[in-house]
């Protein structure tokens, strides 16, 4: 009976912990959020009063999906003076060249924007070799386009399964909810931490993902896209007509 009671208590504790609101951290100076259409209409003028330093917005997914709220969010974030960035939700079973084209065509990053992000968290039944190859293809194309290394977002589990030893030169954004930071093999790669997904802010109905940058505001600014590399001819050199025929 005691064992059953302990098991019930543990289940209740886990359920409550997983459903608690995310408290904002006070031990980091640069705070941010990431959003998508699921947050629906956002009042960015209120968000700007919440001391949020940066916001990442979902731009695209796979080869042809674009977030329906991206354009409005993208314009308004800049207007209220919050540092902005865009991310692509990666689908391993979809042609990586087509995915890169989708992101570049929709996101339209500008000088001063944060580096593009590849959100790699789903496997979709693909094998490890294909996942790594297609991730690298996307990263290479997008880096050539913007002249800055993209950031890889993933869970800690995905990091250990696919990123270690394969993407050691890229900045990382790791999702791990709770009070304890993710443990990475190479801490120098660790730039962003998504520490909760039930944040509450004025201007957003419902929950929002909460993040911190593991550095100073000046270091965050140094990561941003520079004027001399934007809209070069590198991307145009890619034969986009081969996208649908390419293995990768």
Buried (B, 14 or more C-beta within 10 A) or exposed (E): EEEEEEEEEEEEEEEEEEEEEBEBBEEBEBBBBBBBBEBEEBBBEEBBEBEBBBBBBBBBBBBEBBBEBBBEBBEBBBEBEBBBBBBBBBBBEBBBBBBBBBBBEBBBBBEEBBBBBBBBEBBEEBEEEBBBBBBBBBBEBBBBBBBBBBBBBBBBEBBBEBBEEBBEEBBBBBBBBEEEBBEBEEEEBBBBBBBBBBBBBEBBEEBBBBBBBBBEEEEBEEBBBEEEBBBEEBBEEBEEEEBEEEEE
